[in-house]
């Protein structure tokens, strides 16, 4: 059985569009995670038709989180191809469980209407799926999607983050996010115990927080034969910590063959404890443990951040960056795509 991962260009700005292919050369399955902004959808369609055929089925379509730079591009793709299953988390489904975090003037029906309006692209995907007789599926920790196991978010942590999402009303209680931070502190404690003998890191141990929406990102570990790939979307330290703890409980916390650098290499999305837990401690790049890939918008020359790139290189993960061309890593399938180059270590890094 073979495995291939493709990171597709996402235009000038943010987002992701990632294909996972597994099986044999002439009998395989496809997962698609995210599709970039709506304008990116047509280029994703063109790529799939060119390399996989016009009549291909996307067996699993996964929305990593509810930001439109990840979800909106999936709408034209869903319309164009046969889709076996759609996986996405919809915050309005949990109104009864989170409504107490909001002002008492909000009724459940009004809250749901507001949140659905703010997520029109998710509602459209939901309607497209129902028109084909399928209901979108929740995608929480422990879910198996083809060769991928979902490591984060847990349902509990996802619900705790809903009050802090940009596209839900402001929470009524000022301490609405305490539960999520509490989990992060627990996660950090576990990861610090895992790194007791690791080298000191220069990357910020407590980076400025990324958005609550990013922290809801689906973190997947693709496991196929002897190969593992960690797909991170826009996950931040909370999500990656939770994923590491869950993977450790499964006996699966070990350096992956390939890791996606989260959120286009933002310094807000990784920390030394998380990287040490997932990749191993710094070894000055002496031993190659795997590879790190990141797709970056064509007009974002400051990403990936140099501190982040260096942190992966330092841990034995040479970094490859895609901007206008797709990146493919394969085990067993035919070789195709543009040659992959790696980034040099940067001795001059950002001050902020």
Helices and strands as residue ranges (DSSP letters): E 2-7, E 18-24, E 27-33, G 38-40, H 41-52, E 57-58, E 60-62, H 68-71, H 74-80, E 82-83, E 86-87, G 91-94, H 95-98, G 99-101, H 108-118, H 120-131, E 144-145, E 148-152, H 155-162, H 178-194, H 212-215, E 219-224, E 227-231, H 237-249, E 258-260, G 262-265, H 272-279, E 290-295, H 306-314, E 317-322, E 327-331
